[in-house]
Amino acid sequence: MTSLPVDYNSNPVPVMRLKKDGAHAIAAGASTARNAAAFDADTKVISLYATVPVFLKMGDDSVTATASDHYFPAGIYYDFAIEGSASVHYSHMAVLRADGVDGMVYISEKE
């Protein structure tokens, strides 16, 4: 279970800490690529930032991304759940550039 910090009135504050050793970078190019190290089994939320538009797909250590997968624009910082009460834990994310320009996708695991 992920716990949020609380303010002085014991109200949850919707922020999460960056997980130690939970930073990932994926080169987004003409071929699909995925994070080399798996997300920690305890990680339930990741944050994503892409320097170029990409297609992305979550899955296991064999996941691949195609132009039919989810589109994610450049320059947006966004949180994704990688585990839910009724779903499988995703250990990897695959990316594929969405246009002719290579870039980077930065992922931070949260706790």
SULVENZI-V54797 format. One record per pair of residues at least 12 apart in sequence whose ideal C-beta (glycine too) atoms are under 7 Angstrom apart, sorted by the first residue. I is the first residue (numbers start at 0). J is the second residue. D is the distance in Angstrom with one decimal. If there is no record, write none. Layout:
I&J&D  I&J&D
This chain:
1&15&7.0  1&43&5.0  1&44&6.6  15&44&6.1  15&109&3.9  15&110&6.4  16&109&6.7  16&110&5.3  17&107&5.3  17&109&6.5  18&39&6.6  18&42&6.3  18&108&4.0  18&109&6.2  18&110&4.6  21&39&6.5  21&42&6.7  21&107&6.2  21&108&3.0  22&107&5.8  23&36&6.8  23&106&4.1  24&103&5.9  24&105&5.5  25&94&5.2  25&104&4.5  26&101&6.9  26&103&6.2  27&49&6.7  27&51&5.8  27&53&4.8  27&94&4.7  27&95&6.8  27&96&4.6  27&101&6.4  27&102&4.9  27&103&6.5  27&104&5.3  28&96&5.7  28&101&4.7  29&96&6.5  31&63&4.4  31&64&4.6  31&93&5.1  31&95&4.9  32&93&6.8  32&94&6.0  33&62&5.9  33&91&4.8  33&92&6.3  33&93&4.2  34&91&5.4  34&92&5.9  34&106&6.5  37&60&6.6  37&90&4.1  37&91&6.2  38&81&6.1  38&89&6.9  38&90&5.4  38&108&5.8  39&108&6.1  40&88&6.5  42&81&6.4  42&108&4.4  43&80&6.3  43&81&6.4  43&82&4.7  44&78&5.6  44&80&5.8  44&81&7.0  44&109&4.3  45&79&5.4  45&81&5.6  45&106&5.4  45&107&6.6  45&108&5.5  45&109&6.6  46&76&6.3  46&77&6.9  46&78&5.1  46&107&4.6  46&109&6.2  47&71&6.9  47&77&5.4  47&79&6.2  47&104&6.6  47&106&5.5  48&76&4.9  48&105&4.7  49&71&5.7  49&73&5.3  49&102&6.5  49&104&4.7  50&73&5.9  50&102&3.9  50&103&4.9  51&73&5.0  51&96&5.7  51&98&7.0  51&100&5.2  51&101&7.0  51&102&3.0  52&70&6.8  52&71&6.9  52&72&5.3  52&73&5.1  52&97&3.9  52&98&5.9  53&71&5.3  53&94&4.6  53&95&6.3  53&96&5.9  53&97&5.5  53&104&6.0  54&66&5.7  54&68&4.4  54&69&6.5  54&70&5.9  54&95&4.7  54&97&5.6  55&68&6.1  55&69&5.4  55&71&5.3  55&92&5.9  55&93&6.8  55&94&5.1  56&68&4.3  56&69&6.8  56&93&5.1  57&81&6.4  57&89&4.0  57&92&5.2  58&89&6.1  58&91&6.1  59&90&5.6  59&91&6.2  60&90&6.3  60&91&5.5  62&91&5.2  62&93&4.5  63&93&5.2  64&93&4.0  64&94&5.4  64&95&4.1  65&95&6.6  66&95&6.8  70&97&6.1  92&106&6.5
